[in-house]
Amino acid sequence: MVEPAAQKKPKIHDKGIEQGAAKLTPERIETVIRQFLKNETGARLKAYLETCVHCGLCSEACHFYLSNDNDPSFAPAAKVKQTLGEIVKRKGRVSPAFIEKACEIAHTECNLCRRCAMYCPFGIDVAYLMLAMRRICHLLGTTPQYLQDTAHSHSATLNQMWVKEDEWIDSLQWQEEEAQEEIPALRIPLEKEGADIFYSVIGPEPKFRAQLIYQAAVIMNTAGVDWTMPATPGWDNSDMCMYSGDNEMMARLKRAHFEAAMRLKVKRIVMGECGHAFRSVYDMGNRALGWRMPPIPVVHAIEFYYELLKSGRIRIAKKYPTPVTIHDPCNVVRGRGLHEMLRYVADALCETVVEMHPNREHNYCCSAGGGVINTGPPFKNKRVAGNRVKAEQLFRVKTKGVKTVIAPCHNCHGGLEDIIHVNQLGLELKFLGDLIYETMEKPE
């Protein structure tokens, strides 16, 4: 049964979850779960579930727990106990109503940020367990509607925004023409074989944030980078299927991405400022395809900008004068250890950097990652309320004069925008690319 504390939470309606659960029978649930546990899990899942002693040390690490007045049902260990733990204990004999509630917990009450794993004395990876629960939900057809819609876009177009092939090329040529008004010789090289850099972005950039492609082109041109972008599917490095539990589609997306880079015979992939996309090519999608590490070296934009600034290929004309703070994205800081490179870049670009506390690998998640923001409007208020501690962090640095937040991740921008708006904090959000473009020396 679902834990009593979890039953007190207000009901949020989602067609994907509710209509999927309505089609289930106890027999189908048991069959699917038993097959999953037998064929897709092993000692790791068993060890995590049996090792947890419910000591509660993970609780204080979770922004959902802290932001919901220390409600014990939001503690990471409790979320596992209410979902996967109960499923394993009962050998898959759970009801459709149980699956419906477990789906909401796994998809909207955990960002898979892995902060709790840092404080667990046994190193239990709750994110892995919640992904296993999401995988069960996917196999049972009970994924939140908005997240499943994004996965459908991935499956149909190999990008999350349903951008057609000709629209992708048109977007690049449009940004090239815009940038040529500033730098006449600038090009966005398409399908250039043997380039040093394959620059990849996520679907929302050509759809909603085309200025980021413009800025990247100016940075590449100014630094004299030998680069290219593909004209074919495989350009989008985002991957919401990784978070919906659709492992088959996740692998297909990463295969298309890696094959586009290999076809162009590039030396390495540089990814734009997105944390979940980096996780998908550096940690999960590659492993789903049988590679321990990606077949072509992959670096995040933080690493790339660090290289350009440290080597002097990008020079700063005048530092950004407004006091800034740094938000550490989970997947590139806790997950990749880029916190000091991020600070090197921020210090090189800005006059005044004020740290949030806690920071670096101890910083709180934006509450949008892990696919949670992609569950859409039904869960927006729950998501924002679930990160009151991040709003408090931002308020404290604002009292110290901070006006701008640096967040080198798209999902972080989405989550922080909502937190800033709802809490009326009046802070501005910037990507590193925004700041480099504003402060760098450009060709005459």
N, C-alpha and C positions, 0 to 999 in steps of 0.2 A: 504493500500500500504506500501511497504518497505520504511523506511526513506531514503531520498535522500543521506544523508552522507554514509549510508551503501552501496548504489549502486556504490560508487566510489571505493570500495575495489576490488582488482584484482580477477578475476575468478579462482578458483581452482577446478579442475575436480576430481570427486570421483564417481566410478561406483555405489557404494551402494546408494548414494544419487540421482544421476542423473537417473539411470535406475529405481529406485523405484518411483521417481517423474513422470517419463514418463508414468507409468501405472495408474496414478491417474486421477480421474475426479472431477470436483467441487462438484458433488453430493456425491461421496464417502467421500471426505474430510469433507463436512459438516455433514454427517451422523456420521462418526467416532468421530469427535470433539464434537458434541452434546451429544453422548453417554458417552464419557469420562467425559465431564463437569458435566453431570447429575449423573453418577454412581460412579465416582472416586474422585471427588473434593467436597468442601463444603465451609464453612464460612472462613476457613483459606486463601484459594486462593482469595476469593472475598475481604476479608479484606486487604490483601497485595496490590492487584491491585488498590483498591479504596482509600487506605490510602496514597500512594506515592504522594508527592506534587512536585516531580521533583526539589528538592532543590539543587541537585548536590553534596551533602556531601559524597555520596558514590563514586564519581568519583576518588577522590584522593586516595582512598583505593585500587583501582583496578590496578594490574600490567599491564593489557592489555591497559588500558587508558593511564597510565603514559608512557609506553614504545612505544606507537604509537603517541607521540607528542601531547598528550591531545586531540586526535580526539574524538569529542563528541559522535560519534556513538559507541565507545567502553565503554562508561560509563555504569555501571550496570543498572541504571534506563532506559537508552536508549535501552539497549539490551532487556529488558523486554518489553518496548513499541513497539519495532520492531517485536516482536515475539508473545508471549502469550497475551500481552495487545491488540494488533490489532485483534487477533483471537477472543477474548472475545467481544471486541467492535463490531465486524462484525458478531458475532454469528456463527462463523465457515465458513462463506462464503468467503473463500480465494482460490487463484488459486494454481495449482501445482508448479508454479514458486515461489510463496510466500513460500510454504512449503519447497522447496529446499533451499532457502536462510535462512529461519528460522532454518532449521536443521543445517546448517553450523555454524550459530551464536551460537546455544545452545550447540553444540558438540565441537567447536574449539575456541570459544572466551570467554569461562567461565570455570574455573577449579573447580567451586563449592567450593571454598576455604573458603567462608563465611567471608572474611576479611571486605567486604563492610557492612555486617550486624552489625559489631562492631561500625560503624560510622554513621549508619542511625539513626536519632532521634526517629524513630518509631520501630526500630528493624526488619525491613522487611527482610525476608530470601530469597534473590535472588536465592540462590542455590536451594531451594524448587521449585521456579517458573521455573528455567531452567530445573530441573528434570521433571517437568510437561510437558514442551515443548518437552523434549526428549521422554517422554512416548507417546505423540501424534505422534512423528516421528516414533517410533517403531510400533505403531498400524497401521500406514499408510505404513510401509515397506520402510522407507527412512532413514535407519541407515548407517553411514559411513562403507564402505566395511570391512576395517581391524578390526574395533570394532565388527562388526557382525560376522566375522570369529572367533574371540575369543569367542563370545557368543555361536557359534555353537560347538566349542570344549568343552565348559562347558556342553552343553546339551548332547553331545555324550559320554563324558568320565568323567564328574564331576570334571574336572580340565582344566585349560586354555591352557595347552601345549600338549594336546592329548597324555599324558603319559599313557601307558597301565598298567594294574594292575601288570603284572609280571615285567615290566620295573621299576615300583615304588619300588617293593621289592628288585629287583636287585641293584638299586641305593643305597638303605639303607645298604644292605649287603656289597656293594663295599666300601662305606664310613666307615663302621665298620672295614673292613679288613685293610683299609688304616690307620685308627686311631690306630689299634692294634699294628702297627709297632712302634708307639710312646708310647702307654700305653697298654701292652699286655692283661690286664684283662678287657679292655673296651668293653662294649656291647651297641648296640642300641636295646633296648627291643621292640619287636613287639608283639602286641596283649596281653599285660600284663594287666590282670584284676585287678582293685582296686588300681592302681597306684595313687600317689598324683598328678602327672602332665601328661596331654595329650599335647604333644608338636606338634603344627601344623605349617606348612610352606605354601608358595605359589608355584604354578606350576613351575615358572622359576628356583627354587632352584635345584630340581633334574635334570632339563634340562640344565641349564647354570651356576649355582652357587653352585655346589655340595659341594664346600669347606665350605660353611656356615653350612651345615648339619654336616660335620666333626667337625667344631669348636664347634657347639652346643653340640655334643656328648662329646667332651673333657671337656667342661664347666660343663655339667651335671654330668659326672663321677667324676671330681675333687671336685665338691661341694657335692657329695653324695646324689644327688637328686633321688627320687623314681619316675621314669618317664616311659612313653611308647609312641609309635607311632602306628597308625593303619596300617594294611596291606591291607585294603579295601578302595574303594572310600569313600570320606569324609575327606581325609587328606588335601586336598587343601582348604585353607581358603580364597583364592582370589575370586573376584566376579565382573567381568566386566559387567555382566548382570544388576547389580545394576546401572551402568552408561549408559547402552544402552537403558534403559527404559523397559527392559523385566522383569517386577516384578514377573511374575509367575516362571521364571527360577531362579531368585534370591532367592525366597522362597524355591524352590526345592534344591538348593545348600546348603543353610543354614540348611535345615532339615537334609540333609545327613551328614553335619558336626556335628551338635548337636547329632544326633542319633548314630554316631560312638563313640562319647565321652560317651554318656549315656550307650551304649552297653558294653563299657569297665569299666563302674562304676568308673570313675576317679573323683577326688575331684575338679579339675579345669582345664581349658584350658589355656596354655601359648602360645601366638602367636609370631611367628618370627617378624622380623623388617619390617613390612609393614603397612602403614597407611590406605590405602583404604580397605584392608582386615579387619582391626580392626573395621572400620566404618560399614562394612557389617554385622559383627556378634554382634556388641555392640549397634548399633543404628538403622539400617534399615532392615536387613534380619530377625532379631528376631521379629521386629514389624510386618513385613509382615506375620509372622506365628502366630501372636496373642500374643506374649510375650512382655511385656513392657521392661523387662530385659532378658538377655539370661538365659536359663534353668539351665545352669551350669556356675559358675563364670568364667569370662574371664579376663585375664590380658595381656597387651602388654609386649614385651620383655624389654622395658625401666623399667617398674615396677618390673619385675622379676629380672633383673640385679641389680636394686637398692636394692632389698631385699637381694640378695646374697652378695653384697659388704657390706652393712650396718651390716648384721649379722655376717660377718667374714667368711662365708662359701667359699668365694673366696678371696684370698689374693694376693696383687700385689707385684711381685718381684722387678720390676723396671718400673717406669713410662715412658710413651711414650715421648721421648725427643723433638720431632718436634712440633712447635707451631701449634695449631689447632683452628678452629672456628666451631661453631655449627649451623647447619641448622635445624630449627624447622618445622617438618612436620605438615601440617594443621590438619590432622585428629586425631593426638594424642596430639597436643598442643592446638590449638584453639578448637578442638573438644572434648578433654578429660582432658586438664589441666596438662599434664605431664612435663611441661617445667622445673620445679625445680628439679624433679627427674632426668631428663636428664642431668642437669648441675651437680648434685651430682655425677652421674656416670662419666661424662666427667672429672670432677676435680679429682676424685679418680684414673683415668687411665692416665691422661696427666699432664705434668709439666706446660704447658702454654696454657691457653684457652683465646682467643681473641674474644670478642663478635662482631657480625655483628650489625648494627643499621639500621632500628629498629629490635628488637629481641623479643623472646618469642611469645606471642599470636599476636604481631604486625608484626611479620616477614612476608616477601613476600613469596608467594607460589613458588614451583619449576617450575611451568607451565607445569608439566607432569601429575599431578594428575587429578582426576575427569574424568578419561577415555580419556583425551585429547591426551596423548602419544599413546594410543591404536587406534587412528584414522589413524595412520600410516604415511608412507613417503609422501603422498600428502600434508600433513599439517605440516611437520616438520619445514620448514623454517618459516612459519607463527607462529608456537609455540615458536621457539627460539627468533624470533624478538619481540614476544609479552611479553618477559620478560627481556628486556634490563636492567630494574632496578635491577634485581637479579644479572646480570653480573656486574653492577656497585657496588653493595654491596660486591661481591666477590673480585673485583679489589681493593676496599678500604682496606679490611682486608689483602690482599696479600701485600700491601705496608707496612703493620705493621709486616711483617715477617711470616705470616701464610703460611703454605705449604700444610696443610691437612684440608679437610672439613669432619666433622662427620655428616652423614645423616642416621638416623635410619629408613629408609623406602626405599623399592625397587623402587617405581615410582620416588621418589626424586633422587635416584641415576641415573635413566635413564634421567631425565630432566636436572639435573646438569651436567652430563657427556656431553650432547650436548651443553649446555651453555659454559662450560669450553673449549670444543674443538673449537667451532665456534669462540669464543672470544680470543682464544690462551692464556688462563690464566695459564696453566701449574700447576694446583692444583690437588692433589690426593684426592680421595674419600674413606672414610672408614665407615663400619658399626661399631656399638658398639661391636658386636661379634668379629670382626677383632681385635679390640684393646684389648679386654679382653683376647683373645687367645694369643696375642703377649706379654702381660705384666704380666699375672697371674703366680703364683707359680703352677707348675705341679708336679704330683707324680714322685718320682724317678723311 
